[in-house]
């Protein structure tokens, strides 16, 4: 029995190590890919060679973009995994629950009213507030004494997404022309943010979200059995769900504030992660974070190179390849 436990642990550790290695390799590719291609040898030579063109490209464009892809991909993948665990539904993600729409509406209001000019923190705060209000609204509207009504929850999330999108379009139609570009940026998604505060702030939030969510591994495993079963196991389900909602709202709102609306990552990554790691959240949370980061890096490289020299919005790539991947996963599960 102990031998089997050690073997299972070594397999899980090996999968995590393999994903870390894949993340490192994808990061190197991301640093070298773009309008100016940089080989691995040039990367090592110019990364500390101040004054060169390569140094400026790396430190002002490539490194912030790569770190942002890791942070947003990890945050969205982790958010999707947590939400699917809480709701016990494989179709739940920040986009389908209307969380992305709520965050976008909050950010749009800040841009239109000019509040974003008061400080750089206003955008992440607006995204977090919009996401938090939406997630609690969906939860309470779909909650019944016997538990969550999944159908009502999904329908509520979709309707909130439509309402938020309509409100964003309305605000775009009445705002000044100079604000429209900023709003369009959030709706299509981009990793062009180079402000160190925003980039490293997002990276810090995503890692903090992973660490905080890891404190709730046991409650998440218990919630797989349902809220009633989790309560019988001694889990304070209301407090646990509230804290997990705060974590996912912070992750989603911050990601949207920095990178705009990027769909399908929170839907596809949890499915891929469960195929790799199984359903135990002790491993699943880490795998989903790493998988989301790798997926976002690969999508960003495609966005930069697919129609070179032009660049596609990252949301377009994640939508196309995320949708194709999700359909493929459905067929794989069906065949097995």
N, C-alpha and C positions, 0 to 999 in steps of 0.2 A: 504493500500500500504506500509506504513512504517512498519507494523507488518510483512508483507511478507519479506521485506528487512532485518529486524532484524533476522527473522527465517532462511533465507538463509545464513546470515553471521555466525550465531551460528552453523549451519550445517558444513560450511566450516572450521570454527575454530575447531570444534569437530574432523573432519577428520585429520587435521594437528596435533592436540594433540594426536590422536590415533596412527598416524605414528611415532611421537616422542617417545611415550611409546614403540612401537614395535621396534624402533631403539635402545632404551635403553636396552630392553630385549635381542635383538639379539647381542648387544655388550657384555653383561654379558655372554651369551652363548659362544661367540667367545673367551673371556678371559679364560673360563674354559675348552675349548675343545682342545684336542691335544694329544700328546704322554703321557703327564702327565695331567690327568684330575684333575681339581681343582673345588671343590664345592663352592657354594655361601658363606658359612660360612668361609671356608678356604681362599677364596678370600678377604674377609673383614679383616681376621686376618693377612695374610701374605703380603698384598699390601704395608704395611709400615714397615714390619719386615726385616730389612736389615741383610744380612748374610745367610739367608735361601735359599734353592734351589728354592722354589716357588717364592721368591722375584726376583731372577735373571731371572727366566723364564718369569715372568710377565713383568718386566721392560725392558728386553733386546729383548724379542721375541713377547709376546702376545699383549702388549699395543701398540707398534709401528705398528704391523700388523693390529690390529683392527682399529686404527686411519687412516691407509693408505687405508684400505678397505672402510671406510666411505668417505674419501676424493676423491678417484678415482671413486667410484660408483656414488657419488653425482655429480662429475664433468662431467662424461660421460653421465649420465642421463639428466643433465641440457643442455649439448651441443646438444644432440639429439633433445630435445624439442625446443631449439632455432632455430636450423637448419630446422626442419620440419615446424616451423612457418614462417621462412623467405622464404623457397622454396614452402610452401603450398603443401607438398607431404609427405605422411606417410611412404615412403620407404627410406627417406633420413636419414642418420646418418654419423658419422665420417668415418666409415669403407667403406660404399657404395660410398661416395664421394671421396674416395682416400686420405682423410686427414690423416688417420692412417698410410697408406702406405708412404705418404710424410714425416711424422714425423719419422717413422722407418728408412727411407733412410737417413734422416739427422743425426740421432743418429748413424747409422752404419758407415757413413762417418767419424764422429768424433772418433769412436772407432778404425777404421782401420788406420786413419792417426795419432792416438795417441794424438789428441788435448784434449781428456778427461783427460789426465794426468796433464794438466795445471791448472785444477780447477774443483771443484764439480759442478759449475754452468753451465759448458759447455754442459752437457747432456740435461738439461731442455731447454737451449737456442737453441740447435740444433733441438730438437723436436718441439719447438715453431716455429722456422724459417721454417722447413720443412712443418709443418701444415699450416702456414700462406701463404706460396707460393702456396701450392696446392689448398687451398680454394679459393683464388683469381683467380687462373688459371681456375678452374672449373667454377667459376661464369662468368668470362669474355668470356670464350669459349661458354657458353650456353646462354649468354644474347643477346637478340634481341631488336629492338626498341619498339616492342609491349609487351615485357616482357621476362621472362625466358622460354626457350624451355626445358621442363622437361625431355623429352626423350633424348635429346642431353646431358643434364646435367648428367643424370644417366650413360649413355654410356661413357661419358668423365671420370667420376669418376671411373668406373670399369676399363677402359683402363689405367688410371694413377696408379691404384692399381696394375695391372699386370706389368706395366713398373717398378714401385718401387720395387715390389717383385723380379723381374728378376735382377734388379740392385743390390739388397741386396745379392742375390745368387751369382752374379758375384764377388762382393767384398769379400764374404766369401771364394770363391774359390782361391783368390789370396792373402789373408791376412795370417798373421802368425797364427799358431795353437792356441796359447794362447788367441787370440781375438775371435775365433769361439764360445767359450762357452758364452762369453758376448753377442754376437749377437743372438745366439739361445735363450738366456734368454729373450731378448726383443721380439722375434717373438712368443714365447709361452705364455708369461705373468706370472708374479709371484708377490706375496706380501711379499717377504722375505726381502725387504729393511729395515734395522734397523738403518741407519744413522739418528740421530735426525734432522739434517739440512734438509735432503730430505723429511722426514716424516712430520715434522711441516711446512716446506715450502709448500708442496703439500696441506696440510690442510688449510693453510692461503690462497693459491691461489684459492682453490675451494670455500671457504667462500666469498672471495673477488669477484670471478666471479658471485656468486649468488647475492651479493649486487649490483654489477654494472649492471647486467642484469635486476634487479628489477627496475632500473631507466627507463627502456625501455618497461614497461608494456603496456602503452597506444599505442606507435608505433607498438608493436607486435600484439596487438588486432586489430589495423587498417590494418596491413599487411595481416591479414586473408582474407580481402576483395579483395586483389590484390594491386600491386604497384600503379596503376593508381588511384584507389579509395583512397588509403592511402595518395597520394599526394594531392588529392582534399580535404582531411580532414586537410591539413596543415602539414603533416609529411614530413620532409626532408629525403626521402627514401634512397638516395645514402649515406648520412652521417650515417644514422641509420644502414644500412646494413653493411657498412665498420666497424663501431664500434662493432657490434654484431659478425662479422667475427673475429675481433681481440680478443674478449672475448672467443669465441669458440676455436680459435687456441691456445690461452694460456692454456685453460682448457685441451684440447685434447693433445697438445704437452707435457705439464707437466705430465699428467697422464701416457702417453706412456714412457716418460723419466724415470719415477720412477718405473712403474709396467709392462712395456712392452705392446704389442698389446693385448687388451682385447675386443673381438668383441661382438656384439649383445646387449650390455647394452644400447647403444645410440639408438638402434632401438626398443627394446621391452619396455623399461621404459616409453617413451612418450605415448605409447598406453595404458599401465596400468594406467598412471597418468590421462589421459583424461577420462578413465572410472570412476576414483575416483572423479576427480575435475571438469570435464567438460572442456570447451575450453577457459575460461577466464584466461589469463596469470597472473593475480594478485594472483591467488591461484595455478595455474598450475606449475609455476616455483618452488615454495617451495615444492609442492607435488612431482615433478619429482626429485628434489635433495634428498629428504628423501627416496623416493622409490628406487632410484639408490643405496643409501647407504645400505639400508636393503637387497636389492637383492645381492649386492656384498658380504656382510657379510655372508649370507646364502650359496652362491656359494663357498666362501672361506672355510667355515666349511665342506662342502661336499668334497672339494678338499683335505682337510687334513684327512678325516675319511673314504672316500669311499673305498679305497684300502689300508687301514692302515696295516703295518707301513709306506708304501710308500706314497708319496704325488703327486697328479696330478697337472699339470699346471692349473692355474685359467682360462686361456683362453679356455681350453678344456671344463670345466664345464659350463662357460657362453655360449659357443657355443651350447652345447647339450641342456641345460635346457632353454636357451634363445630362441633357435629355436622351441622347443616343446611348450613353452609358447606363442610364436608368432602365431604358427599354431592354438593353442587353442583359442586365441583371435579372429582370423579370423573366426573360426566356431561360436564363441559366437555372433559376430556382424552379421554374416550371418543368424543365427537363430532368432535374434531379428529384 
